[in-house]
Amino acid sequence: MIVEDDLLIVYNATTMTQSMDKNSSSQQVQEVKNEIKKMNVNFVMVDPKDNSDEYVNFQFIGIYEGKEVVYDAVMYTLRLHHNSELYEIAEHKAAKRFSEFKQIKYEEDENGDLKLLDDNEEEIGLFMAETIMELEEEGEVKVKEHVDVDVHLDFGIGLDVGLNIDSITSDTITSFVDKYNDDSLQLDDTLYSFESEDDFEFQ
């Protein structure tokens, strides 16, 4: 499990990135390299408060088209990816069905309890839940392991990584970085589907 207290692999890369000139990529590479060397790891975390067991944003140094670059990677489990795809389809169908559609967001009251949804939100939520159940039963949504590359970031190269794992740990990231950089990463082409948790939240 990756936690914020794991100080050996956590630093605030966002502030560094925002303060740098767009053309100073070499400076960015050097700063990330310095942090990696100081922490004795092969990656650094970005915004640890937004990370979880199934979603992690991190950076590492690698080679792209013969040049040393910073890879800004987002890694998530296939289960999370599958649930996101289901939710997106259900939300799209709900938007088409309800003329006054709005995204459902659970909010807490002053006592920390969830506020009740209004009638329209309840109807939309029920419709989306039923839609997701139907999609699961029919096996409409399937996902597979992937690494998508985005060269249009302001800084570095973006990686979108989906892996068929139960959770993401420091060892998971370390292994991925090593294999990606030495071109030995092997992805599973099998298509997978998952059942949503009973407490699937619409937010």
C-alpha positions as CSV (number, residue, x, y, z in Angstrom):
1,M,0.0,0.0,0.0
2,I,1.3,3.5,-0.9
3,V,0.7,6.0,1.9
4,E,1.7,9.6,2.4
5,D,3.9,8.7,5.3
6,D,6.2,6.8,2.9
7,L,8.5,9.8,2.8
8,L,11.2,7.9,0.9
9,I,9.2,8.1,-2.3
10,V,7.1,11.2,-1.9
11,Y,7.8,14.8,-3.0
12,N,5.8,17.6,-4.4
13,A,6.6,17.6,-8.1
14,T,3.6,19.8,-9.0
15,T,5.1,23.0,-7.5
16,M,8.4,22.4,-9.3
17,T,6.6,21.8,-12.6
18,Q,4.4,24.9,-12.4
19,S,7.4,27.1,-11.6
20,M,9.5,26.1,-14.6
21,D,9.6,27.7,-18.0
22,K,8.1,25.5,-20.7
23,N,11.4,25.3,-22.6
24,S,13.6,24.4,-19.6
25,S,13.0,20.6,-20.0
26,S,16.6,19.8,-19.1
27,Q,16.2,21.6,-15.8
28,Q,13.1,19.6,-15.1
29,V,15.0,16.3,-15.9
30,Q,17.8,17.3,-13.6
31,E,15.5,18.2,-10.7
32,V,13.6,14.9,-10.9
33,K,17.0,13.0,-11.2
34,N,18.2,14.8,-8.1
35,E,15.1,13.8,-6.1
36,I,15.3,10.2,-7.3
37,K,19.0,10.0,-6.3
38,K,18.3,11.6,-2.9
39,M,15.4,9.2,-2.2
40,N,17.3,6.1,-3.5
41,V,14.4,5.0,-5.7
42,N,13.6,5.1,-9.5
43,F,10.5,7.3,-9.3
44,V,8.9,10.1,-7.4
45,M,5.3,10.5,-6.4
46,V,3.1,13.4,-7.5
47,D,0.3,14.8,-5.3
48,P,0.2,11.8,-2.9
49,K,-3.1,13.0,-1.4
50,D,-4.8,12.1,-4.6
51,N,-3.3,8.7,-4.8
52,S,-4.9,5.4,-3.6
53,D,-4.4,1.7,-3.7
54,E,-5.8,1.7,-7.2
55,Y,-4.6,5.0,-8.7
56,V,-1.2,6.6,-8.5
57,N,0.5,9.5,-10.3
58,F,4.3,9.4,-10.4
59,Q,7.3,10.6,-12.4
60,F,10.5,8.9,-13.6
61,I,13.4,9.5,-15.9
62,G,13.6,7.6,-19.2
63,I,14.5,7.9,-22.9
64,Y,12.1,9.1,-25.6
65,E,13.3,9.4,-29.2
66,G,16.9,9.3,-28.1
67,K,16.5,12.1,-25.5
68,E,16.4,11.9,-21.7
69,V,12.9,13.0,-20.5
70,V,10.6,13.1,-17.5
71,Y,7.7,10.6,-17.8
72,D,4.6,11.8,-16.0
73,A,2.7,8.5,-15.4
74,V,-0.7,7.7,-14.2
75,M,-1.2,4.0,-13.2
76,Y,-4.5,2.4,-12.2
77,T,-5.9,-1.0,-11.8
78,L,-8.1,-2.6,-14.6
79,R,-10.9,-2.8,-12.1
80,L,-10.9,0.9,-11.6
81,H,-10.6,1.4,-15.3
82,H,-13.6,-0.9,-15.9
83,N,-15.7,0.8,-13.3
84,S,-14.9,4.2,-14.8
85,E,-15.9,3.0,-18.3
86,L,-19.2,1.7,-16.9
87,Y,-19.9,4.9,-15.1
88,E,-19.1,7.0,-18.2
89,I,-21.5,5.0,-20.3
90,A,-24.3,5.1,-17.7
91,E,-23.8,8.9,-17.3
92,H,-24.0,9.4,-21.0
93,K,-27.3,7.4,-21.2
94,A,-28.7,9.3,-18.2
95,A,-27.8,12.6,-19.9
96,K,-29.8,11.6,-23.0
97,R,-32.8,10.3,-21.0
98,F,-33.2,13.1,-18.4
99,S,-33.7,16.6,-19.7
100,E,-32.6,18.1,-16.4
101,F,-29.6,15.8,-16.0
102,K,-26.8,16.9,-13.6
103,Q,-23.9,14.9,-12.2
104,I,-24.6,13.4,-8.8
105,K,-22.3,14.5,-6.0
106,Y,-22.6,13.3,-2.4
107,E,-22.1,16.1,0.1
108,E,-21.8,16.0,3.9
109,D,-23.8,18.1,6.3
110,E,-22.4,19.9,9.3
111,N,-22.5,16.6,11.3
112,G,-20.5,14.7,8.7
113,D,-23.6,12.8,7.5
114,L,-24.4,12.5,3.8
115,K,-27.1,14.9,2.6
116,L,-30.2,13.4,1.1
117,L,-30.5,13.5,-2.7
118,D,-33.4,15.3,-4.2
119,D,-36.1,13.3,-6.1
120,N,-34.4,14.0,-9.5
121,E,-31.0,12.9,-8.3
122,E,-32.4,9.7,-6.8
123,E,-34.2,8.9,-10.1
124,I,-31.0,9.5,-12.0
125,G,-28.9,7.5,-9.6
126,L,-31.3,4.6,-9.8
127,F,-31.3,4.7,-13.6
128,M,-27.5,4.7,-13.7
129,A,-27.2,1.9,-11.2
130,E,-29.6,-0.2,-13.3
131,T,-27.8,0.7,-16.4
132,I,-24.5,-0.4,-14.9
133,M,-26.0,-3.7,-13.8
134,E,-27.3,-4.4,-17.3
135,L,-23.9,-3.6,-18.8
136,E,-22.2,-6.0,-16.4
137,E,-24.7,-8.8,-17.0
138,E,-24.4,-8.4,-20.8
139,G,-20.6,-8.1,-20.6
140,E,-20.7,-5.0,-22.8
141,V,-17.6,-3.4,-21.3
142,K,-14.2,-5.2,-21.4
143,V,-10.8,-3.7,-20.7
144,K,-7.2,-4.9,-21.1
145,E,-3.7,-3.9,-20.0
146,H,-2.3,-0.9,-21.8
147,V,0.3,1.9,-21.8
148,D,-0.8,4.9,-23.8
149,V,1.7,7.7,-24.6
150,D,0.9,11.4,-24.6
151,V,3.4,13.7,-26.2
152,H,1.3,16.8,-25.8
153,L,2.0,17.6,-22.2
154,D,3.5,21.0,-21.2
155,F,6.4,19.1,-19.6
156,G,7.7,15.7,-20.4
157,I,5.9,12.6,-21.8
158,G,2.6,11.4,-20.4
159,L,1.9,7.7,-19.7
160,D,-1.5,6.2,-19.1
161,V,-1.0,2.8,-17.6
162,G,-3.7,0.2,-16.8
163,L,-2.6,-3.1,-15.2
164,N,-4.5,-6.2,-14.1
165,I,-3.5,-6.0,-10.5
166,D,-5.4,-5.9,-7.2
167,S,-3.6,-2.8,-5.8
168,I,-0.6,-0.6,-6.6
169,T,2.4,-0.7,-4.3
170,S,5.9,0.8,-4.4
171,D,7.2,-2.5,-5.7
172,T,4.7,-2.4,-8.5
173,I,5.9,1.0,-9.7
174,T,9.5,0.2,-9.3
175,S,9.1,-3.0,-11.4
176,F,7.1,-1.1,-14.1
177,V,9.8,1.7,-14.4
178,D,12.6,-0.9,-14.7
179,K,10.8,-2.9,-17.3
180,Y,9.6,0.1,-19.3
181,N,13.1,1.6,-19.4
182,D,14.8,-1.6,-20.5
183,D,12.0,-2.3,-23.0
184,S,11.1,-5.6,-21.3
185,L,7.5,-4.7,-20.3
186,Q,5.0,-7.4,-21.4
187,L,1.3,-6.5,-21.3
188,D,-1.6,-9.0,-21.1
189,D,-3.9,-8.7,-24.2
190,T,-6.7,-10.6,-22.5
191,L,-10.0,-8.7,-22.3
192,Y,-11.4,-8.5,-18.7
193,S,-14.7,-7.4,-17.2
194,F,-15.4,-6.9,-13.5
195,E,-18.4,-6.8,-11.2
196,S,-18.9,-3.4,-9.5
197,E,-18.8,-3.2,-5.7
198,D,-22.2,-3.2,-4.0
199,D,-21.4,0.2,-2.6
200,F,-20.7,1.8,-6.0
201,E,-20.9,5.5,-5.5
202,F,-22.1,8.1,-8.0
203,Q,-20.0,11.2,-7.5
